[in-house]
Amino acid sequence: MAGVLLVTAVMVTAASFAQTVPVPKPAPKGRDATPPSGGPSITGATQAPPNPVIPDPRRNVPSSIFQTFDDKQKAQAAKVSAYLSSLSTLVGNFVQVGPDGSKTQGDFYIQKPGKVRFEYDPPSPIDIVADGSSVVVRDRKLATQDVYPLSQTPLRYLLSDRIDLMKDTNVVNVTADDLFISVTIEEKQALVGTSRLLLMIGAKDGQLKQWTVTDPQGYDTTIAVYNLDAGKKLDPSMFKIDFTNYGPSPG
């Protein structure tokens, strides 16, 4: 069964992650008014869940080692970098589309640097928590969790305190149209393979809209975010990894 890849996202592209983490079942249409942690505080009108834009799978062609960008592309990447660097917290809702087309929903909470929490709507038992150094994928029903280094996931690019995409990452593509500015980051790991992170920012409002993680096997997981609030104060305990009540998964 294909894995939950976040961040969203998650989002995590380690090959072992894809093999061990089950895809949550689709959430029911009705959403609780008050999620377990109180839910994100939304400023302005509440939006309906968006339909994620699924990238063309044929886009993942090998990148040229002589990749160059014109001034317009560099300016677009700089705009995305400035936006990501300006955030200190971000909360909202998300819709995730897995490699098999299944959809799940939930709430997410980001506190930079390095901390994030994804809570999937019932009946899914999955939470994903990063505490600044590690990421855990937790199954509340089984009381188990798997731990991964944050440094080995593309999640860290969204959670960096300050970032210059052109200098700090391996950018392989920058495009823009009337709807999105899109930046694709590629990572090559000798033992795992090549993974990619596609970030999409709204061309008009300059806000994060979605990201897609492509794992080394070529499978895409897309996370679309909405009802964003960058001003909410978050409880630090939300990002604490519980090693007392949750143990490692069997095997």
KAKA-V336107 format. One record per residue. RES is the residue in one small letter. D_LAST is the distance of its C-alpha to the last C-alpha in whole Angstrom. Layout:
res=<RES & RES>
d_last=<D_LAST & D_LAST>
//
This chain:
res=<m & a & g & v & l & l & v & t & a & v & m & v & t & a & a & s & f & a & q & t & v & p & v & p & k & p & a & p & k & g & r & d & a & t & p & p & s & g & g & p & s & i & t & g & a & t & q & a & p & p & n & p & v & i & p & d & p & r & r & n & v & p & s & s & i & f & q & t & f & d & d & k & q & k & a & q & a & a & k & v & s & a & y & l & s & s & l & s & t & l & v & g & n & f & v & q & v & g & p & d & g & s & k & t & q & g & d & f & y & i & q & k & p & g & k & v & r & f & e & y & d & p & p & s & p & i & d & i & v & a & d & g & s & s & v & v & v & r & d & r & k & l & a & t & q & d & v & y & p & l & s & q & t & p & l & r & y & l & l & s & d & r & i & d & l & m & k & d & t & n & v & v & n & v & t & a & d & d & l & f & i & s & v & t & i & e & e & k & q & a & l & v & g & t & s & r & l & l & l & m & i & g & a & k & d & g & q & l & k & q & w & t & v & t & d & p & q & g & y & d & t & t & i & a & v & y & n & l & d & a & g & k & k & l & d & p & s & m & f & k & i & d & f & t & n & y & g & p & s & p & g>
d_last=<16 & 18 & 17 & 18 & 20 & 23 & 25 & 25 & 25 & 23 & 23 & 20 & 20 & 17 & 16 & 12 & 13 & 15 & 12 & 10 & 13 & 15 & 18 & 20 & 23 & 26 & 28 & 31 & 34 & 35 & 34 & 34 & 37 & 35 & 32 & 30 & 31 & 34 & 34 & 35 & 39 & 41 & 44 & 46 & 46 & 43 & 41 & 40 & 37 & 37 & 37 & 34 & 36 & 34 & 34 & 36 & 33 & 35 & 36 & 33 & 35 & 35 & 37 & 40 & 40 & 43 & 42 & 45 & 46 & 49 & 51 & 50 & 46 & 46 & 48 & 45 & 42 & 44 & 44 & 41 & 40 & 43 & 41 & 38 & 39 & 41 & 39 & 37 & 36 & 35 & 34 & 34 & 33 & 31 & 30 & 27 & 27 & 24 & 24 & 25 & 28 & 26 & 28 & 26 & 28 & 28 & 30 & 29 & 30 & 31 & 32 & 33 & 32 & 28 & 27 & 26 & 25 & 24 & 25 & 24 & 27 & 26 & 24 & 22 & 19 & 19 & 20 & 20 & 21 & 22 & 24 & 26 & 23 & 20 & 19 & 16 & 15 & 15 & 15 & 18 & 17 & 14 & 15 & 11 & 12 & 11 & 13 & 15 & 19 & 22 & 24 & 21 & 22 & 25 & 25 & 27 & 30 & 31 & 30 & 32 & 35 & 38 & 37 & 39 & 38 & 40 & 40 & 36 & 34 & 35 & 36 & 37 & 39 & 41 & 43 & 45 & 47 & 48 & 45 & 42 & 42 & 39 & 37 & 35 & 32 & 31 & 28 & 27 & 24 & 25 & 21 & 20 & 23 & 26 & 25 & 28 & 29 & 32 & 34 & 37 & 39 & 42 & 45 & 48 & 46 & 44 & 41 & 37 & 37 & 33 & 31 & 29 & 26 & 26 & 22 & 23 & 23 & 26 & 24 & 26 & 25 & 28 & 29 & 32 & 34 & 37 & 39 & 38 & 39 & 40 & 41 & 39 & 38 & 35 & 33 & 31 & 29 & 28 & 26 & 24 & 21 & 20 & 17 & 19 & 18 & 15 & 12 & 8 & 6 & 4 & 0>
//
